[in-house]
Amino acid sequence: MTDSLFSLISSLNYSLSSDERIISLNEIEKIMNEDEQAIRLCYRKDMMNMEYNDKLRFFKQDSKEVKEARKNFYEAKKEFESYEIVKKYLKSYKEVRELLDEINEVLFSDFNVNLCPKK
């Protein structure tokens, strides 16, 4: 039993590591992580997100401070996600996520019958 399970897991691992979607995602991620502009845009987005969360701790949701921080975060996130290599990464990530969701459904559907409703 243990050997056959190990064999099946090894086979799945090999299939995943040789899947063109996962290979592509890894290649795009490497390029994105070496792109200085992508790094700057990501940093700015993260800083605006932290600022927004900080404002939410101290001000009401409809305050001028929170609205401005939300707008700044939205703009930084939009600029980051509009950058070409990031767009490619997000598209590739979505494809891999769908693949992994399918695998999850096949492997674990019998175990999560009534645990979480489908969205």
N, C-alpha and C positions, 0 to 999 in steps of 0.2 A: 504493500500500500504506500509506504513512505517513498520508495524508489519510483513508483509510477507517478506519484504526485510531484516529486522533484523533477522528473522527466517532463511532465506537462508544464510545470512552471518554467523550466529551462527553455522549452519550446516556445512558450508565450513570450518570454524575455527576448529570445532570438528574433522572433517575428516582429516584436515592437522595435527593437533596435535596428532592424533592417527596413522598417516601414519608411517609405519616401516622405510621408508627412512629418514624421518625427525627425528624420535626418534633415529635412528642410528647415524645420523649426530650430533645431540646434545650430545650423549654419547661420540663419538669419539672426538668432540671438547673439552669436559670437560677433557678427558684424555690428549689430546695434550696440553691444557693450564696448566696442572699440571706437565708436563714432562720437567725437567730442561734442558735437552739437546735440545729439540725442541725449548724452549724459547731462549737458547743461539744461536742456528742456525738462528732463526728468527731475533733476535737482530742484529747478524752479517750481515745478508742479508739486513736489513733495513739501517744499517750504510753504507754498500757498495753502496746501492742505493742512499743515500744522498750524498755520496762522488762523485758518478758518475754525479748526477745532478748539484752539485757544479762545477765540472770540466767543464761541458757543458756551464755553464754561463760565464766562463772566458777564455776558450780555444776553438779553432776550432775543429769541429767534427773529423777530421783526425789527430789531434795532438797526440803526444806520451802520454801525460797526460790523455787525454780522452780515448784512446785505452786501457791503463792500468787499468783505473777505470772501464771501461766497462767489461773487462776481470775479474776483481776482483768481480764485482757485479754478473756476469754470474756464476762464480764458487760458490759464496756464495748461490745464488738462487738455483743452481743445487744441492748443498749439502743439503740445507734445504728441497727441494722437494723430495730428495731421501731418507730422513729419514723415516723409516717405518710408524710411526704413522701419519706423514704428508701425505704420499702417500695414506693411508687409508682415511684420512680426505678429500683430494682433490678428490678422487674417489667418496666418499659419497656426497660431495658438488656438483659434476657434476650431479649426479643422482637427487638430490633435485632441482638443477637449471633447469634441463630438465622438471621435474614435474611442476615447477612454470611457466616455459615458455609455457607449454601446457595450463595451467589454464589461463594465461594471453591471449593467443590466443583465447580461447573459450569466455572469458568474454569481451574482448575489440576489437576483430577483426572487428566488424562493425564500430568502431569509428576511426580506424587508416588506413582506406583503402588506401589513397594516401599520408599519412604523411611521412612514412619512407619505402623505398624499402626493401624487404627481402634480407638478406645477403646470 
